[in-house]
Amino acid sequence: MTKQKIKPRVSDSSGPAVPESAFDEVADRLAGLLPEDALQDALEGLGPEEITGPGGLMTQLAGRVLETALGAELTEHLGFAPGQAPPGGPATRATGRRRSA
């Protein structure tokens, strides 16, 4: 495996430019979380705006991390995973309570 320095691509857009230091900081943070090959594949061909800008890679990653964490928390709270029947049998739809015997 060869290590290559990730070079930011110059943006052709007239929007605000992202400082190269921000790009390097994000690349360093991602390097600690992903294997080097996966990091290179994820960042290949992306400019600084596409990584740190609104709707960029970092925003998408943060959204997926939050979604996964909230799903795990909900599963733990309810005691069953999405799509599975709750322990003790299904509840009625009208009240959300189990039928009395």
C-alpha positions in Angstrom: 0.0 0.0 0.0 1.4 3.4 -1.0 0.6 6.5 0.9 -0.2 9.5 -1.1 -0.9 13.0 0.1 -4.5 14.0 -0.8 -4.4 17.2 -2.9 -7.5 19.4 -2.9 -8.9 20.2 -6.3 -9.3 23.9 -7.2 -13.0 24.8 -7.4 -14.3 26.5 -10.5 -17.4 27.9 -8.7 -17.7 31.5 -7.7 -18.8 30.5 -4.1 -16.6 31.0 -1.0 -13.4 29.0 -1.1 -12.6 26.6 1.7 -9.1 27.1 3.2 -6.7 24.3 2.5 -6.0 24.0 6.2 -9.7 22.9 6.7 -9.3 20.3 4.0 -6.1 19.0 5.7 -7.9 18.9 9.1 -10.8 16.9 7.7 -8.4 14.5 5.9 -6.5 13.9 9.1 -9.7 13.2 11.1 -11.0 10.8 8.5 -7.6 9.0 8.3 -8.0 8.0 12.0 -11.4 6.5 11.2 -11.0 4.8 7.9 -8.4 2.5 6.4 -6.0 4.4 4.1 -7.4 2.8 0.9 -11.0 3.5 1.9 -10.1 7.2 2.7 -8.4 7.6 -0.7 -11.3 6.1 -2.5 -13.8 8.3 -0.6 -11.9 11.6 -1.3 -10.7 10.9 -4.8 -11.8 13.6 -7.2 -13.6 15.7 -4.6 -12.8 19.3 -4.1 -12.7 21.0 -0.7 -16.2 22.4 -1.1 -17.5 18.9 -1.8 -15.9 17.5 1.4 -16.5 20.3 4.0 -19.2 22.4 2.3 -22.9 22.3 2.9 -24.2 18.8 1.8 -20.6 17.6 1.4 -19.1 14.4 2.5 -18.6 15.4 6.2 -22.3 16.5 6.4 -23.4 13.2 4.9 -21.1 11.2 7.2 -22.4 13.1 10.3 -26.0 12.4 9.3 -25.4 8.7 8.9 -23.5 8.4 12.2 -26.4 10.2 14.0 -29.0 8.1 12.2 -27.2 4.9 13.2 -26.8 6.0 16.8 -30.4 7.1 17.2 -31.6 3.8 15.7 -29.4 1.8 18.1 -30.7 3.9 21.0 -34.3 3.4 20.0 -33.8 -0.4 19.6 -32.3 -0.5 23.1 -35.1 1.6 24.5 -37.9 -0.4 22.9 -36.3 -3.8 23.5 -36.6 -5.0 19.8 -35.2 -4.0 16.4 -37.2 -2.3 13.7 -39.3 -4.8 11.8 -39.4 -7.3 14.6 -42.4 -8.1 16.8 -42.2 -6.7 20.3 -41.5 -9.1 23.1 -44.8 -10.5 24.6 -46.8 -10.3 21.4 -48.1 -7.5 19.3 -50.0 -4.6 20.7 -53.4 -3.4 19.4 -53.1 -0.5 16.9 -55.8 1.6 18.5 -54.3 2.0 22.0 -50.8 0.6 21.7 -51.5 -1.7 24.6 -51.6 -5.5 24.7 -54.9 -7.2 24.7 -56.2 -8.2 28.1 -56.7 -11.9 28.7 
